[in-house]
Amino acid sequence: MDQEEKSHGKRWSPAYQIQDEEVLALLEKQNPGQIHFLEQGWAYSNSGYVVLGLIVAKASGVSYPEFLKRRIFDPLHMQNTLAYQRGSKEIPLRGLWPQP
């Protein structure tokens, strides 16, 4: 995302978050994955979670948020937990909490 915004200007913000399709388009531009060993360090990336969510959705036949609701949140009685998706079950004051 950083490289894309450096090249083409700011595209994403709290008001417009990157969508799964955009993540996949960015991943398609990347060099093939490399093996990283613990001794070489690590780098956090949300793109793996996007791919995981798409795989779960395809394998289960329901969206990733619906899968989480049915298989994890509901059985554990987690009524106030959800996988956030813009435009679906908006969370009042989301993103307005004081930052540390």
C-alpha positions as CSV (number, residue, x, y, z in Angstrom):
1,M,0.0,0.0,0.0
2,D,2.8,2.4,0.9
3,Q,4.5,1.9,-2.5
4,E,1.3,2.3,-4.4
5,E,0.5,5.5,-2.6
6,K,4.0,6.8,-3.1
7,S,3.7,6.2,-6.8
8,H,0.0,7.2,-7.4
9,G,-0.9,9.4,-4.4
10,K,-3.0,8.8,-1.3
11,R,-5.8,6.3,-2.0
12,W,-6.9,4.9,1.3
13,S,-8.0,6.4,4.6
14,P,-10.1,5.5,7.7
15,A,-13.1,6.7,5.6
16,Y,-12.1,4.6,2.6
17,Q,-10.3,1.4,3.6
18,I,-8.7,-0.9,1.2
19,Q,-11.0,-3.6,-0.1
20,D,-10.2,-7.3,-0.7
21,E,-10.1,-6.9,-4.5
22,E,-7.6,-4.0,-4.1
23,V,-5.4,-6.1,-1.9
24,L,-5.4,-8.9,-4.5
25,A,-4.5,-6.4,-7.2
26,L,-1.5,-5.2,-5.2
27,L,-0.4,-8.8,-4.4
28,E,-0.5,-9.6,-8.2
29,K,2.1,-6.8,-8.7
30,Q,4.5,-8.3,-6.1
31,N,7.4,-10.6,-6.8
32,P,6.7,-14.2,-5.8
33,G,6.8,-14.9,-2.1
34,Q,10.2,-15.6,-0.5
35,I,11.0,-17.9,2.3
36,H,11.9,-16.0,5.4
37,F,13.6,-17.6,8.4
38,L,13.1,-16.4,11.9
39,E,16.8,-15.5,12.1
40,Q,16.3,-13.0,9.3
41,G,13.5,-11.2,11.0
42,W,9.9,-10.8,10.1
43,A,7.4,-8.3,8.6
44,Y,3.7,-8.1,9.5
45,S,1.2,-8.0,6.7
46,N,-2.6,-8.0,6.6
47,S,-2.6,-9.3,3.1
48,G,-2.3,-12.9,4.4
49,Y,-5.5,-12.4,6.3
50,V,-7.3,-11.2,3.2
51,V,-6.2,-14.3,1.3
52,L,-7.1,-16.5,4.2
53,G,-10.6,-14.9,4.3
54,L,-11.1,-15.5,0.6
55,I,-10.0,-19.1,0.9
56,V,-12.4,-19.7,3.9
57,A,-15.2,-18.0,2.0
58,K,-14.7,-20.2,-1.1
59,A,-14.3,-23.4,0.9
60,S,-17.3,-22.8,3.2
61,G,-19.7,-21.2,0.7
62,V,-20.3,-18.2,2.9
63,S,-18.5,-14.9,3.4
64,Y,-15.6,-14.8,5.9
65,P,-17.6,-12.6,8.3
66,E,-20.5,-14.9,8.2
67,F,-18.2,-17.9,8.7
68,L,-16.7,-16.3,11.8
69,K,-20.2,-15.5,13.1
70,R,-21.6,-19.0,12.6
71,R,-18.5,-21.0,13.6
72,I,-16.9,-18.9,16.3
73,F,-18.8,-15.9,17.6
74,D,-22.3,-17.5,17.9
75,P,-21.2,-20.8,19.6
76,L,-19.1,-18.8,22.1
77,H,-22.0,-16.3,22.7
78,M,-20.0,-13.4,21.4
79,Q,-22.9,-11.2,20.5
80,N,-20.9,-8.0,20.4
81,T,-18.1,-9.3,18.2
82,L,-18.0,-9.1,14.4
83,A,-15.7,-9.0,11.4
84,Y,-16.0,-5.4,10.3
85,Q,-17.2,-4.7,6.8
86,R,-17.8,-1.1,5.7
87,G,-21.5,-0.6,5.0
88,S,-22.6,-3.6,7.0
89,K,-23.5,-3.3,10.7
90,E,-21.8,0.0,11.1
91,I,-20.2,0.5,14.5
92,P,-21.2,3.8,16.1
93,L,-18.1,6.0,16.8
94,R,-15.7,3.5,15.2
95,G,-12.3,5.0,14.9
96,L,-13.1,7.9,17.2
97,W,-11.7,6.4,20.4
98,P,-8.6,8.1,21.7
99,Q,-5.4,6.7,20.3
100,P,-2.6,5.7,22.6
